[in-house]
Amino acid sequence: MTQLAAQLSPQRALFDIPNEIAYFNAAYNAPLLVEAEEALHQGVRSKCHPWTRVPADFFEDAERFRTLAAQAFGGAAENYALIPSASYGTSTVGRIFETRLGAEDEIVVIEEAFPSNFLPWQRLARETGATLVTAPWPAGEGNWTEQVLSKITPQTALVAVPNCHWSNGAVLDLIAISEAARAVGAALVLEVTQSLGAMPLDLARVQPDFMIASGYKWLLFPYGLSLFYAAPQWHDARPLEESWLNRAGAEVFETLSDYAEAYQPGARRFDMGQKSMPTLLPGALVALRQIGDWGVENIAARLQAINDRLAEAMVEMGLSPVPKSQRSPHILGVAAEKNLPEGLIPALAQRQVYVSRRGNALRIAPHLHVTEADEARLLSALSACLGRG
């Protein structure tokens, strides 16, 4: 991480989070930026006065979205598209591969993947006769990367993985997985809802065929808007829907009934219908601009420092964080040797401390609003609720 990363201070003032709230649940639902809230209000007001919207308004914010996404995460703006959800993105890729896979092919996924990164591949396997191969949960302190690599064979046609496991933040080495996938001619699909915007991803080295991320977590988008990335070799593939906005000449409303066969260039054909949403897009533009200003490496460094301190303290409580060598910077999974109390999450919430529970483990996911006082409040509340105080 850079020197700037180590110096990034808490950004509490940019979020509307009261001082008495200790919110460590960004992996569940991240807070909006205050500036994004204001932009969304302005967007709603613009819909109240539709006579002020001109044809260019149906396209310009979407183009800004592409530009800001490329600046924040890399790659060309032409490779980005706007979608409503991660499942829309994975279903788009599933549609593309329906005519490309057969009974001799395999699709590699990970055990207990988030449903949006499993259900479309399950259907794809059923529709095409391909085999769905699951990389199993690693034993002990083993790592996910080794498990995935062990499942990639000459029969592998598609590898669908995240950058970290959604339940506990255990990391996957996407560079190693990408190299293995390319060696056998397999496509690489990344579902990075739980990492994009908070964990560096080198697109130039990983070279994914597709990348998908829901926006309401680490991208800080309003709910209902997400991000899709398609490498140039897929820009002629069939989209999930046939939106008129994505066809050549759509800017000229007077000739829409000429029904253009050609799509707009790049990944624009994958944009969802009604992409020109004044009630959502302005908030996403604010978020992308802010993430780009912070820098993903700097965000990750700040969150890693927080989680490292928390992990050390939780070991002293008798809890077991995911080993540092295997955990992502922004999500801290913490398991307990004995079953966690059933009412633990509500008990913490009564103390205005918010985390998630996944199985017999806690998932702690701070964002840049977190202060040292929040860290102390979390540790105090957890110690009291577990009877460790």
C-alpha positions as CSV (number, residue, x, y, z in Angstrom):
1,M,0.0,0.0,0.0
2,T,1.1,3.6,-0.6
3,Q,2.1,6.1,2.0
4,L,-1.1,8.1,1.2
5,A,-3.1,5.0,2.0
6,A,-1.6,4.8,5.5
7,Q,-2.6,8.5,6.1
8,L,-6.2,8.3,4.9
9,S,-8.2,9.5,7.9
10,P,-11.8,8.6,8.9
11,Q,-14.3,10.1,6.5
12,R,-17.2,10.3,9.0
13,A,-18.3,13.7,7.8
14,L,-19.1,12.4,4.3
15,F,-21.7,10.0,5.7
16,D,-24.9,10.6,7.7
17,I,-24.1,8.3,10.6
18,P,-24.8,9.6,14.1
19,N,-21.9,9.5,16.6
20,E,-23.6,6.9,18.8
21,I,-23.9,4.4,15.9
22,A,-21.1,1.9,15.4
23,Y,-21.8,0.5,11.9
24,F,-19.6,-2.4,10.8
25,N,-22.0,-3.9,8.3
26,A,-21.0,-2.5,4.9
27,A,-20.9,-6.0,3.4
28,Y,-24.6,-6.2,4.1
29,N,-25.6,-2.7,3.0
30,A,-23.3,0.3,2.8
31,P,-24.4,3.8,3.7
32,L,-24.9,6.4,1.0
33,L,-22.6,9.4,0.9
34,V,-24.3,12.7,2.0
35,E,-23.5,14.2,-1.4
36,A,-25.1,11.2,-3.1
37,E,-28.3,11.7,-1.0
38,E,-28.4,15.3,-2.1
39,A,-27.9,14.4,-5.8
40,L,-30.7,11.8,-5.5
41,H,-33.1,14.4,-4.2
42,Q,-32.2,16.6,-7.1
43,G,-32.8,13.7,-9.5
44,V,-36.3,13.1,-8.0
45,R,-37.1,16.7,-8.4
46,S,-36.1,16.6,-12.0
47,K,-38.6,13.8,-12.6
48,C,-41.3,16.1,-11.2
49,H,-40.6,18.5,-14.1
50,P,-40.3,16.2,-17.1
51,W,-40.5,19.0,-19.6
52,T,-37.0,20.0,-18.5
53,R,-35.5,16.7,-19.7
54,V,-34.2,16.5,-23.2
55,P,-33.1,13.5,-25.3
56,A,-29.4,13.9,-24.3
57,D,-30.4,13.4,-20.7
58,F,-31.2,9.8,-21.6
59,F,-27.6,9.1,-22.4
60,E,-25.2,11.5,-20.8
61,D,-25.3,10.3,-17.2
62,A,-24.8,6.7,-18.4
63,E,-21.7,7.9,-20.3
64,R,-20.4,9.6,-17.2
65,F,-20.9,6.4,-15.3
66,R,-18.7,4.5,-17.8
67,T,-16.0,7.1,-17.6
68,L,-15.9,7.2,-13.8
69,A,-16.0,3.4,-13.5
70,A,-13.0,3.1,-15.7
71,Q,-11.1,5.8,-13.8
72,A,-11.9,4.1,-10.5
73,F,-11.3,0.5,-11.4
74,G,-9.3,0.4,-14.7
75,G,-10.0,-0.7,-18.2
76,A,-11.7,1.2,-20.9
77,A,-14.9,3.1,-20.4
78,E,-16.3,1.2,-23.4
79,N,-16.2,-2.0,-21.4
80,Y,-18.7,-0.9,-18.7
81,A,-22.4,-1.2,-18.7
82,L,-25.2,-0.3,-16.3
83,I,-27.3,-3.1,-14.8
84,P,-29.9,-3.4,-12.0
85,S,-28.4,-6.3,-10.0
86,A,-25.7,-8.9,-9.9
87,S,-28.2,-11.6,-10.9
88,Y,-29.0,-9.6,-14.0
89,G,-25.2,-9.6,-14.8
90,T,-24.7,-13.3,-14.2
91,S,-27.9,-14.1,-16.1
92,T,-26.6,-12.0,-19.0
93,V,-23.4,-14.1,-19.1
94,G,-25.5,-17.3,-18.8
95,R,-27.5,-16.3,-21.8
96,I,-24.4,-15.8,-23.8
97,F,-23.0,-19.2,-23.0
98,E,-26.2,-21.1,-23.6
99,T,-25.1,-21.7,-27.2
100,R,-21.4,-22.2,-26.4
101,L,-21.4,-25.0,-23.9
102,G,-22.2,-28.7,-24.2
103,A,-22.1,-32.0,-22.3
104,E,-18.3,-32.2,-22.4
105,D,-17.9,-28.8,-20.7
106,E,-17.5,-27.9,-17.0
107,I,-18.4,-24.8,-15.0
108,V,-16.3,-24.2,-11.9
109,V,-17.9,-22.4,-8.9
110,I,-17.1,-22.3,-5.2
111,E,-19.0,-23.9,-2.3
112,E,-21.6,-21.8,-0.6
113,A,-21.2,-19.1,-3.2
114,F,-23.7,-16.2,-3.0
115,P,-26.9,-17.3,-4.8
116,S,-26.5,-14.8,-7.6
117,N,-23.2,-16.4,-8.4
118,F,-24.6,-19.9,-8.3
119,L,-28.2,-20.1,-9.5
120,P,-27.5,-18.8,-13.1
121,W,-24.7,-21.3,-13.5
122,Q,-26.9,-24.1,-12.2
123,R,-29.5,-23.3,-14.8
124,L,-26.8,-22.9,-17.5
125,A,-25.6,-26.4,-16.6
126,R,-29.1,-27.8,-16.8
127,E,-29.8,-26.1,-20.2
128,T,-26.6,-27.1,-21.9
129,G,-25.8,-30.5,-20.2
130,A,-22.5,-29.0,-18.8
131,T,-21.2,-30.2,-15.5
132,L,-21.3,-27.9,-12.5
133,V,-18.1,-28.4,-10.5
134,T,-17.8,-27.0,-7.0
135,A,-14.6,-26.2,-5.4
136,P,-15.1,-27.3,-1.7
137,W,-14.7,-25.2,1.4
138,P,-11.0,-25.4,2.4
139,A,-10.3,-27.3,5.5
140,G,-8.5,-25.6,8.5
141,E,-6.5,-22.6,7.3
142,G,-6.4,-23.8,3.8
143,N,-7.1,-21.4,1.0
144,W,-9.8,-21.0,-1.7
145,T,-7.3,-20.4,-4.5
146,E,-5.8,-23.9,-4.2
147,Q,-9.3,-25.4,-4.1
148,V,-10.4,-23.6,-7.3
149,L,-7.1,-24.4,-9.1
150,S,-7.6,-28.1,-8.3
151,K,-10.9,-28.1,-10.2
152,I,-9.7,-26.4,-13.4
153,T,-9.1,-29.0,-16.1
154,P,-9.0,-29.2,-19.9
155,Q,-12.8,-29.6,-19.7
156,T,-13.3,-26.4,-17.9
157,A,-15.2,-23.9,-20.1
158,L,-16.2,-21.2,-17.5
159,V,-14.8,-20.3,-14.1
160,A,-17.2,-18.1,-12.0
161,V,-15.6,-16.9,-8.8
162,P,-15.5,-13.8,-6.5
163,N,-12.5,-12.0,-5.2
164,C,-13.3,-13.0,-1.6
165,H,-15.9,-15.3,-0.1
166,W,-19.0,-13.3,0.8
167,S,-19.5,-14.9,4.2
168,N,-16.2,-14.3,5.8
169,G,-13.9,-12.3,3.5
170,A,-11.5,-15.2,2.8
171,V,-9.5,-14.1,-0.3
172,L,-9.0,-15.7,-3.7
173,D,-5.9,-15.0,-5.9
174,L,-7.6,-13.9,-9.1
175,I,-4.3,-13.6,-11.0
176,A,-3.4,-17.3,-10.3
177,I,-7.0,-18.4,-11.2
178,S,-7.0,-16.3,-14.3
179,E,-3.8,-17.8,-15.5
180,A,-5.1,-21.3,-15.0
181,A,-8.3,-20.5,-16.7
182,R,-6.6,-19.0,-19.8
183,A,-4.2,-22.0,-20.0
184,V,-7.2,-24.3,-20.7
185,G,-9.2,-21.7,-22.8
186,A,-11.8,-21.1,-20.1
187,A,-13.8,-17.9,-19.7
188,L,-13.4,-16.1,-16.4
189,V,-16.4,-14.5,-14.8
190,L,-15.9,-12.4,-11.7
191,E,-18.8,-11.7,-9.3
192,V,-17.1,-9.1,-7.1
193,T,-20.0,-7.5,-5.2
194,Q,-18.2,-8.1,-1.9
195,S,-14.9,-6.5,-3.0
196,L,-15.1,-4.0,-5.9
197,G,-14.6,-0.5,-4.4
198,A,-12.8,-1.8,-1.3
199,M,-10.2,-4.3,-2.5
200,P,-7.7,-3.7,-5.3
201,L,-8.3,-5.7,-8.5
202,D,-5.7,-5.4,-11.3
203,L,-7.9,-5.7,-14.4
204,A,-4.9,-5.6,-16.7
205,R,-3.4,-8.7,-15.1
206,V,-6.5,-10.6,-14.2
207,Q,-8.1,-10.0,-17.7
208,P,-11.6,-11.2,-16.8
209,D,-14.1,-11.9,-19.6
210,F,-16.8,-10.4,-17.5
211,M,-17.0,-8.6,-14.1
212,I,-20.2,-8.0,-12.2
213,A,-20.9,-6.1,-8.9
214,S,-24.0,-5.1,-7.1
215,G,-23.8,-1.4,-6.3
216,Y,-25.4,-1.2,-2.8
217,K,-22.4,-2.5,-0.9
218,W,-18.8,-1.4,-1.5
219,L,-19.7,0.7,-4.5
220,L,-21.8,3.0,-2.3
221,F,-24.6,3.1,-4.9
222,P,-28.3,3.5,-4.2
223,Y,-30.2,0.2,-4.2
224,G,-31.2,-1.0,-7.7
225,L,-28.1,0.0,-9.7
226,S,-25.1,-2.2,-10.4
227,L,-22.0,-2.5,-12.6
228,F,-21.2,-4.9,-15.5
229,Y,-17.9,-5.2,-17.3
230,A,-17.4,-7.1,-20.6
231,A,-14.0,-7.5,-22.3
232,P,-13.8,-6.4,-25.9
233,Q,-14.0,-9.9,-27.3
234,W,-17.5,-10.2,-26.0
235,H,-18.9,-6.9,-27.4
236,D,-20.7,-8.6,-30.2
237,A,-22.5,-11.1,-27.9
238,R,-26.3,-11.2,-27.4
239,P,-27.6,-9.0,-24.5
240,L,-30.2,-10.2,-22.0
241,E,-32.8,-7.7,-23.3
242,E,-33.3,-5.6,-26.4
243,S,-33.5,-2.1,-25.2
244,W,-34.1,0.6,-27.8
245,L,-31.7,2.9,-25.9
246,N,-28.9,0.6,-26.7
247,R,-29.4,0.6,-30.5
248,A,-27.5,2.8,-33.0
249,G,-29.2,6.1,-33.6
250,A,-31.3,6.0,-30.4
251,E,-30.4,9.6,-29.7
252,V,-32.7,10.7,-32.5
253,F,-36.2,10.1,-31.1
254,E,-38.0,11.1,-34.3
255,T,-36.6,8.0,-36.1
256,L,-36.9,5.3,-33.5
257,S,-39.5,3.3,-35.5
258,D,-36.8,2.8,-38.2
259,Y,-35.7,-0.1,-35.9
260,A,-31.9,-0.1,-36.2
261,E,-30.3,-3.5,-36.3
262,A,-26.9,-2.3,-35.1
263,Y,-26.1,-1.8,-31.4
264,Q,-24.3,1.1,-29.9
265,P,-20.5,0.4,-29.6
266,G,-18.7,-1.3,-26.8
267,A,-20.5,-2.9,-23.9
268,R,-23.5,-0.5,-24.2
269,R,-25.6,-3.3,-25.6
270,F,-25.6,-4.9,-22.2
271,D,-27.1,-1.8,-20.5
272,M,-30.4,-2.5,-18.9
273,G,-33.5,-0.8,-20.2
274,Q,-34.4,2.5,-18.7
275,K,-30.7,3.1,-17.8
276,S,-31.3,6.9,-17.8
277,M,-32.6,7.0,-14.2
278,P,-32.6,10.4,-12.6
279,T,-33.7,8.8,-9.4
280,L,-30.6,6.5,-9.2
281,L,-27.8,7.4,-11.5
282,P,-26.8,10.7,-9.9
283,G,-26.1,9.0,-6.6
284,A,-23.9,6.4,-8.4
285,L,-22.0,9.1,-10.2
286,V,-21.2,10.8,-6.8
287,A,-20.0,7.4,-5.4
288,L,-17.8,6.5,-8.4
289,R,-16.2,10.0,-8.3
290,Q,-15.5,9.7,-4.6
291,I,-14.1,6.2,-4.8
292,G,-11.8,7.4,-7.6
293,D,-10.7,10.3,-5.5
294,W,-10.0,8.1,-2.5
295,G,-8.3,5.4,-4.5
296,V,-9.3,1.8,-4.0
297,E,-5.8,1.0,-2.6
298,N,-6.2,3.7,0.0
299,I,-9.6,2.5,1.0
300,A,-8.3,-1.0,1.4
301,A,-5.3,0.1,3.5
302,R,-7.5,2.0,5.9
303,L,-10.0,-0.8,6.3
304,Q,-7.2,-3.4,6.7
305,A,-5.7,-1.3,9.5
306,I,-9.1,-1.3,11.3
307,N,-9.7,-5.0,10.8
308,D,-6.1,-5.9,11.9
309,R,-6.6,-4.1,15.2
310,L,-10.0,-5.8,15.7
311,A,-8.7,-9.2,14.8
312,E,-5.9,-8.9,17.4
313,A,-8.4,-7.9,20.1
314,M,-10.8,-10.7,19.2
315,V,-8.1,-13.3,19.5
316,E,-7.7,-12.2,23.1
317,M,-11.5,-12.8,23.5
318,G,-11.0,-16.4,22.4
319,L,-12.4,-15.9,18.9
320,S,-10.7,-17.0,15.7
321,P,-10.4,-14.5,12.8
322,V,-9.7,-15.8,9.3
323,P,-5.9,-15.9,9.2
324,K,-4.3,-12.7,8.0
325,S,-2.7,-14.5,5.0
326,Q,-6.1,-15.6,3.8
327,R,-8.4,-12.7,4.5
328,S,-9.3,-9.7,2.4
329,P,-8.5,-6.2,3.8
330,H,-12.1,-5.0,4.2
331,I,-14.1,-8.0,5.6
332,L,-13.1,-9.7,8.8
333,G,-14.7,-13.2,9.4
334,V,-14.5,-14.3,13.1
335,A,-15.5,-17.8,14.1
336,A,-16.2,-19.0,17.6
337,E,-15.1,-22.4,19.0
338,K,-18.5,-22.8,20.7
339,N,-21.8,-21.8,19.3
340,L,-22.4,-18.0,19.3
341,P,-25.4,-17.0,21.4
342,E,-28.6,-17.0,19.3
343,G,-29.5,-13.4,20.3
344,L,-26.1,-12.0,19.7
345,I,-26.9,-9.8,16.7
346,P,-30.0,-8.2,18.3
347,A,-28.1,-7.7,21.6
348,L,-25.3,-5.9,19.8
349,A,-27.9,-3.8,17.9
350,Q,-29.5,-2.8,21.2
351,R,-26.1,-1.3,22.0
352,Q,-26.2,0.4,18.6
353,V,-23.4,-1.8,17.3
354,Y,-24.1,-3.4,13.9
355,V,-22.4,-6.5,12.4
356,S,-23.6,-9.6,10.5
357,R,-23.6,-13.3,11.5
358,R,-23.0,-16.0,8.9
359,G,-23.2,-19.5,10.4
360,N,-21.2,-19.6,13.6
361,A,-19.1,-16.7,12.6
362,L,-19.3,-12.9,12.7
363,R,-18.7,-10.9,9.6
364,I,-17.3,-7.4,10.4
365,A,-17.2,-5.0,7.5
366,P,-16.2,-1.4,8.3
367,H,-16.1,1.5,5.8
368,L,-14.3,4.8,6.0
369,H,-16.8,6.3,8.4
370,V,-15.5,4.1,11.2
371,T,-13.5,5.8,14.0
372,E,-11.4,4.6,16.9
373,A,-14.4,5.2,19.1
374,D,-16.5,2.9,17.0
375,E,-13.8,0.2,17.3
376,A,-13.8,0.5,21.1
377,R,-17.6,0.4,21.2
378,L,-17.7,-2.8,19.1
379,L,-15.1,-4.5,21.2
380,S,-16.8,-3.5,24.5
381,A,-20.2,-4.6,23.3
382,L,-19.0,-7.9,22.0
383,S,-17.1,-8.6,25.1
384,A,-20.2,-7.9,27.2
385,C,-22.6,-9.9,25.0
386,L,-20.2,-12.9,25.0
387,G,-19.6,-12.7,28.7
388,R,-15.9,-12.1,28.2
389,G,-15.8,-8.8,30.0
